[in-house]
């Protein structure tokens, strides 16, 4: 039985994380560019997962303004590296600027512009501890590739996977919503993943590659 709670759990949860000045600046940059960055609670979850798997190698689909990358670096190992892919050069520029301001060495991140599925297809097998997906473009195909890219026990995070509730509404039949539903179903029905769907931010799916 689902408990009916009092109080605004969402606002309380979103106010729980403490974002540093660089995360705050990246978020401000994102707002100016019209970028949908992960909420503070989702950012904290990214950092938590990065720390949980001791992420040394991270790949991200959908760079945004750099908020999620900063959270990943916050939780990952001190020598971790990030490969982040985005189709918008403005997004990559924003992320690069804030990473440099945060003192993250350029040797630790690689920002790539272009089609996610084309670039992902060129990445090495079993090379990543953590994969963050933040765009519905080619989502189903990217999820299929994620199993190949992740090391055993590596983690996958799909941000905004519920599109703030649209996925749960059966009347919504647009391409992006269907792509999200197909990705959720593919992971749920694949015994090679251990997964959970969380009502955080716009909805987050977390999964671990178990074999």
C-alpha positions in Angstrom: 0.0 0.0 0.0 1.3 3.5 -0.9 1.3 5.8 2.1 -0.4 9.2 1.8 2.0 11.7 3.3 1.5 15.2 4.6 3.7 18.1 3.4 5.4 18.9 0.2 7.9 16.0 -0.3 9.1 17.2 -3.7 10.1 20.7 -2.5 11.7 19.3 0.6 13.7 16.8 -1.5 14.8 19.4 -4.0 16.0 21.7 -1.3 18.0 19.0 0.4 21.1 19.0 -1.8 23.7 21.8 -1.4 25.0 22.9 -4.8 28.3 24.7 -4.9 28.9 28.0 -6.6 29.9 26.4 -9.9 26.8 24.2 -10.0 24.7 27.3 -9.3 26.5 29.2 -12.1 26.0 26.4 -14.5 22.3 26.2 -13.7 22.0 30.0 -14.2 23.8 29.6 -17.6 21.4 26.8 -18.5 18.4 29.0 -17.7 19.7 31.7 -20.0 20.3 29.3 -22.8 16.9 27.5 -22.3 18.5 24.3 -21.2 16.6 21.7 -19.1 19.3 20.7 -16.6 18.7 18.0 -13.9 17.0 19.2 -10.8 19.1 19.5 -7.6 17.7 16.3 -6.3 18.6 14.5 -9.5 22.0 16.1 -9.5 22.6 14.7 -6.0 21.4 11.3 -7.2 24.0 11.4 -10.0 26.7 12.3 -7.5 25.6 9.5 -5.2 25.6 6.9 -7.9 29.0 8.1 -9.1 30.4 7.6 -5.6 28.6 4.3 -5.1 30.2 2.7 -8.1 33.5 4.5 -7.6 33.2 5.9 -11.1 36.5 6.4 -12.8 35.1 6.6 -16.3 31.8 8.3 -17.1 29.9 8.8 -20.3 27.0 11.3 -20.6 24.4 11.7 -23.4 23.1 15.3 -23.1 25.7 17.7 -21.7 23.3 20.5 -20.8 25.0 23.4 -19.2 27.4 21.2 -17.2 25.3 20.7 -14.0 25.1 16.9 -14.3 28.8 16.7 -15.2 29.8 18.7 -12.1 27.6 16.5 -9.9 29.2 13.4 -11.5 32.7 14.8 -10.8 31.6 15.6 -7.3 30.9 12.0 -6.5 33.4 10.2 -8.7 37.0 9.3 -8.0 39.6 12.2 -8.0 41.1 10.9 -11.3 37.8 10.3 -13.0 37.2 11.2 -16.7 34.0 12.3 -18.4 33.0 11.9 -22.0 30.0 14.1 -22.7 28.0 14.2 -25.9 25.6 16.9 -27.1 24.2 18.0 -30.4 24.2 21.7 -29.4 27.6 23.5 -29.4 26.3 26.2 -27.1 25.7 23.5 -24.4 29.2 22.1 -24.8 30.7 25.7 -24.6 28.8 26.4 -21.4 29.9 23.1 -19.8 33.6 23.6 -20.9 33.5 27.1 -19.3 32.1 26.0 -16.0 34.4 23.0 -15.8 37.4 25.2 -16.3 36.1 27.7 -13.7 35.7 24.8 -11.3 39.3 23.8 -11.7 38.7 20.5 -13.5 41.6 19.7 -15.7 40.9 19.6 -19.4 42.5 16.1 -19.4 39.6 14.9 -17.4 36.8 15.7 -19.8 36.0 15.2 -23.4 33.1 17.2 -24.9 31.9 15.9 -28.3 29.3 17.5 -30.5 27.1 15.5 -32.9 24.6 12.7 -33.1 24.5 10.7 -29.9 23.8 7.3 -31.4 26.6 7.7 -34.0 29.2 8.7 -31.4 28.1 6.1 -28.9 28.5 3.5 -31.5 32.2 4.3 -31.7 32.9 4.1 -28.0 34.7 1.2 -26.5 33.0 -1.9 -25.0 33.0 -2.3 -21.2 34.9 1.0 -20.7 32.5 3.0 -18.4 31.5 2.7 -14.7 28.6 5.2 -15.1 26.4 6.3 -18.0 24.1 9.3 -17.7 21.4 9.8 -20.4 19.6 13.1 -20.5 17.9 13.3 -23.9 15.1 11.3 -25.5 16.7 11.4 -29.0 17.5 7.9 -30.0 16.8 6.9 -26.4 15.9 3.3 -27.1 19.0 2.7 -29.2 21.2 4.5 -26.7 19.8 2.2 -23.9 20.6 -0.8 -26.0 24.2 0.4 -26.5 24.6 1.2 -22.8 24.8 -2.4 -21.8 27.8 -2.8 -24.2 29.5 0.3 -22.9 29.2 -0.4 -19.2 31.6 -2.5 -17.2 30.0 -5.3 -15.1 28.2 -3.7 -12.2 28.3 -0.4 -14.0 25.3 2.0 -13.5 22.9 3.7 -15.9 20.9 6.8 -15.0 18.2 8.1 -17.3 17.1 11.6 -16.3 13.6 13.0 -17.0 12.6 9.5 -18.1 8.9 10.1 -17.1 8.9 13.6 -18.7 7.3 15.0 -15.5 4.3 12.5 -15.8 3.7 12.5 -19.6 4.9 8.9 -19.8 2.4 7.7 -17.2 -0.4 9.3 -19.3 -1.6 6.7 -21.9 -3.1 9.5 -24.0 0.3 10.9 -24.8 1.6 9.3 -28.0 4.3 11.7 -29.3 7.6 10.3 -30.4 9.6 11.3 -27.4 7.1 9.9 -24.9 6.9 6.6 -26.8 10.8 6.4 -26.9 10.8 6.8 -23.1 8.2 4.1 -22.6 10.1 1.7 -24.8 13.3 2.4 -23.0 11.7 1.8 -19.6 10.1 -1.4 -20.8 13.3 -2.7 -22.4 15.3 -2.4 -19.1 12.4 -3.7 -16.9 12.1 -6.8 -19.0 15.8 -7.5 -19.4 17.1 -9.8 -16.7 20.6 -8.5 -17.3 19.6 -5.3 -15.5 18.7 -4.5 -11.9 16.6 -1.3 -12.0 14.3 1.1 -10.2 12.1 3.9 -11.4 12.1 6.9 -9.0 9.7 9.9 -8.9 12.6 12.5 -8.6 12.7 15.5 -10.8 11.0 14.6 -14.1 11.4 10.9 -13.1 14.7 8.9 -13.0 15.5 5.4 -14.0 18.5 3.9 -12.4 19.9 0.5 -13.4 22.9 -1.7 -12.7 24.4 -4.1 -15.2 24.4 -7.4 -13.4 26.0 -9.7 -16.0 
